[in-house]
Amino acid sequence: NTGGYGDWFLPSKDELAIMLSNILSEGNFTYWYYVTSSEIGDKVWCIDKYGDQYNYFPKTYSNFRVRAVRVF
C-alpha cells in the first residue's frame, strides 16, 4: 500500500513499453532495466528505460528495479 491505494501491480512488458514511450521525460526513469510481470519459463522480461530494448533475466536475480502501476 502506498498513497492510500493497495491495488498496485507490475505492468506487462507491452504495458511498460507504452508507459515508457508516453511519459519517459516525466516519469523519472533513471535505471537501465525495469522488470515486468511478463515471464518466460523461470525468467522474467525486463525493458530498458527507453522502451526499445527487451531482455530477460532469471527470477532469482535480485537487482531489479520496478515501476508499479494502477488502473485509473
N, C-alpha and C positions, 0 to 999 in steps of 0.2 A: 504494500500500500504506500502510495505517495501522492501528495497533492489532494488528499481526500478521496482518491479513487483506488479501487482494488481490481480493476479489470484490464490491467496492462498485459501485453503479450509480445513475444518476439515475432516480427514480421517474417513472411516467407522471403526467399531470395528475390522474387519478382516484385513483391510489395516494397521491399527495401530499395531496390533499384529505382522504382518510381519515386519514392520518397527522396532519395539522394538527388535525382535529376531535377526535382522541383524545389528543394529547399537547401541545397548544398551551401549557398552563401549565408544562409540564416541559421542553419542547424548546428553550427559549432562541431562539425565532424573533423576531429583533429588526428585521429589514429588511422592507420593504413587500412586494416581489415576489420569488418564488423560481422559477427556471427548472425546467422538467420535460423529460422525454425526448420528450414528445408534440410532433409537428411538423405544420405545415400549410404546404405549399409551401416557400418559403425563409424561413419564420418558425417560431418556437418558442413554445409555450404557456407562460405564467407564471401563477402563482396567488398571491394575496395571503396574508399571514400568518394571516388568519382563516379561510382556506379557502372563502370565499364569493364571490370575485371573480376572474375569469379575464381575461387579456389576452394578446395575442401580439405579439412583437417580432421584428425582423429578427435572423437568426442572427449577423450581424456586430456587433450591439450588444454592447459589452464590459463592461458594468457589471452583470452578472447575479450573483445570489447562488445558491448551490446547497445542497441537503441530500441528500448521498449516503446510500444505504441498503444494507442487506444482507438477504438472506433468512435467517431463523433459525427 
